[in-house]
């Protein structure tokens, strides 16, 4: 079933072709207007698709153009490149940009876009260039050759056929078709005897089938080679390992994925020693890529190569030397692959910045290398794990605020301005939050969702393809179930549209105080608020809630009903619904101020007894009596969540970890301030004496 489940039967008239696995809708609209339009759907996923439009001028030369068409099923363009696109209802107008305004006789311009759809995705049947209907011949009267019935069922996730792969020089379109992407992390990249070394099961074809069914169009398969090749001078790759990599790659290509493979953790295992061991590192690196290139030279053009993951150089004299060494690796990589012939002569190659960083100091030198190379089939790549204090929950970085958003927009703007604006496509080869390396609860759920909502939106805005890092913490490798359905729902929605959010996903109601109305600030994100719902029941505007500007207020009567018997914790969830995107969950929570108790223990195992009473811990501060900061990261009083402390709501404790006490001064009392999401703050004191710890309330 793996090879056939992606086949889509579509009806098209005349010369239009909907290629089976490729959903390539070819529209040759032909009329007596002196123009011809070819419209194609390069890839499609549930709720979204990538379209390409080629306009050929058959009449007199024109300078400045406007192409108009109407979507038959209410589809909408969400982002575009090589044209300025606007919409009015279902009618779309695409206008030239500065560099493609002129179209000579028989010349063609093209542009692309990402769009959204529901129900069906029938191709447009008529296009007008500068007000004149295009039908493909000067003075001709032929009808458009795409049947209105050519549509795609929303229950099917079609793929891109090898025969519809973008041609050399069309890297922008290929990378657009790769959106969205997913990482097969901690499997073939595991450092150990085989792909199970880091705890994940062996990769199966069924896993890839299920990833594809989730709407992902590309898959990054990181590969670590260090334990799977021989010694100098040949560094021969183990045949069994190379065949296993081929097997997984072939499964992915059969499923219709674009596939990226690379040299992964070798980057910090031995490539990083290049400053002091240049000759041996370069020889080993070149030998590996020579063998990899030869093994895959006959593969589909939907297979792309990434030179190295997160390049870094230990002991480099300065940043300039690191950049020079990376340039040497990338140049050697490109030369080896191109010289190997076959499909590699024009294969898309992915080139990282130093550390795959989006900082200007790393982006600008990479741009210089791209410019000097002049290869049209190259892709730039960076990684993005968010503003660091928010990404790991340290230094008080508990909320998705203006600082976190600015860090994201700054990174995306830099790579857009450096690369995309010059038609060098960009892939964010890994994204997520660094706190996910421990577990996905390090960052509060609502703040996490706001980050991913904005991430997806701004990536679309900047025409950047994204690949979710998943080392097994998101999609179950055998259950094929998402660990956090709410998170993946937000991620998927962000591929095609915005979602509304609010200042919080929590409303705290005191168990003992009188119940009053509760307010949140809505973040409409360009949408309109549609109402509140509890389960399948709509709440009543006026009686249950009011909206004034962006302020949503739950009435006291509604809050009283929603908390019910006022048991500690989440009493119920309601949903704020908007004109697009996923609803915003709001948890109604009953709480009382938590209660802590004194304790004794050791630096290796110390737990503060805590009655949470429905509340949740947000962060912790640590200071000495003189006000100076205590513990790790002593530049801030706010300590790192789950690294230095962690709540255990089942055991009713807050653990202070050995990593915290390792950097606490002997015999000096530390004042801890625990901050809870209800707004409550509690003070606690700990003193380390040798390996023992005493905790008190005073």
Secondary structure, DSSP 4 states (H G I P E B T S, - for coil): -TTTTT-------TT--B-TTT--B-EEEE-TTSEEEEEEEEEEETTEEEEEEEEEE-SS-EES-EEEEE-TT--EEEEEESSEEEEETTEEEEE--GGG-EE-TT-EEEEEEEEE-SS--PPP--EEETTEE--SSTT--PPPSS-TT----TT------GGGSPPTT-HHHHHHHT-SEEE-TTSTT-SSSSTTTTSPPPP-HHHHHHHHHTT--EEEE----TTSB--TTT-PBPHHHHHHHHHHHHHHHHTT-EEEEE--THHHHTGGGGGT-HHHHHHHHHHHHHHHHHHHTTS-TTEEEES-SS---TT-SSHHHHHHHHHHHHHHHHHHHHHT-GGGGS--EEEEPGGG--SHHHHHHHHHHHHHH--TTEEEEEEE---HHHHHT-TT--S--HHHHHHHHHHHHHHHHHTGGGT--EEEEEES-GGGGT-TTSS-HHHHHHHHHHHHHHHHHTT-EEEE--SSSSB-TTT--BS-HHHHHHHHHHTT----EES-SEEEEESSSPP--EEEEEE-TT--EEEEEETTEEPPBTTTEEEETTEEEE-HHHHHHHHTT--SEEEEEEEEEESSSPPEEEEEEEE---EEE-EEEETTBEEEEEE-TT--EEEEEEEETTS-B-SSSTT-SBPPBTTTEEEETTTTEEEEPHHHHTTS-TT--EEEEEEETTS-EEEEEEEEETTEEEEE--
